[in-house]
Amino acid sequence: MSLVRNSSRLLRSQLKRVQSVPVALYHENVVEHYENPRNVGSLDKKDITVGTGLVGAPACGDVMKLQIKVDENGKIIDAKFKTFGCGSAIASSSLATEWVKGKSIDEAGKLKNTDIAKELRLPPVKLHCSMLAEDAIKAALADYKVKQQKKD
Amino acid sequence: MRKTTNFASCITRRSTYMHCRSCTTSAPLTHQAVDCWNCKKKIMHLQKMICSDCGHLQDVNTSINYFDLLSFPIKFELEPLQLTKRFRQLQTLVHPDKFSNKSDREQSNSSDWSSLINKAYKTLATPVDRGQYLLNLKGEQMPQDNSSLNAEFLMNMMERNEEVEEAADNAVLEQLNNQIIIDLEKNANTLSKHFEAKEFENIKKILVEMKYLLSIQQSIKKKQQSLITTIS
């Protein structure tokens, strides 16, 4: 009698444990960017046509560097990134560099983290990664503007 | 009957060196008491684990903090060996193996207490987790946004991450890991005095730095693993 009771209790507790294990599934878009990241690398920080954004997420220890090269017409002609963090952070910054290429600095400033999150189908727990990418773009644009002002 | 006496005397022995942290008296702790679900007698409030009268294991007190549970004063500094000793003492009292012949309620309580004690031990045993836990107890939160990180710090973290990426062999990785261990310890050692002085902004900065260092340490371990698998 107690054997049946014990084994059903054991089964119930095991089921409870299985249900409480979080299952993390990366969307294929994220995996694609993670395995084939675009635009990994660096641009010359000292070049006045280059804006560098360096941001971090204290909650998870991620660090992200995003650089843009702007031509005389205010158009972003090149972008590179380097990210140390989770797959979602890497994918977010990779996607961000893809998107800003060919855009004007005004258009790039309008890029929202929600666009990135939607494209990568990021779950709620990873939304801050797309926010980090948006922050990185803004920081790079701000740095470029400061350098341009110093020039004048 | 003998078992009950052992539990009761164990509680009495421990209660002579525990003192009430929420009031100033050291008299027998009958206030904030709870009734034993089995014999209905009042139990002292501090750990409320075992009824000193009938020896039955009580339901988990979810409001207890980890320091109180393991009988440590609520401050950052603690002696790791002492922590392990207290952890083992507590687990001895509540371990599920000891309750396999007891009532369902006690068996369930035993597993709950055991989990809570494990969680408390793991949190207090790791300096960065202990620091964050103590910070939260003091009503402070870790920063969630980017503004708390300065450019110099981020550049430093970037460089250290790149060093790991570029490391060619295990010897270099070991060296990088050793440096991280040194830096983590240096940071942990300053936390005690910052907590005493209630310098919460400094504490948060240090804890964030420790998290970044631990993140780099994870990368080192991952890379070391991958080097092992490629060799074999």
Interface residues (C-beta under 8 A of the other chain):
Chain A: R9 S13 L54 V55 G56 A57 P58 A59 C60 G61 D62 V63 K65 K82 F84 G85 H128 L132 D135
Chain B: D104 S111 M142 P143 Q144 D145 N146 S148 L149 A151 F153 L154 M155 M157 M158 N161 E162 V208 K211 Y212 L214 S215 I216 S219
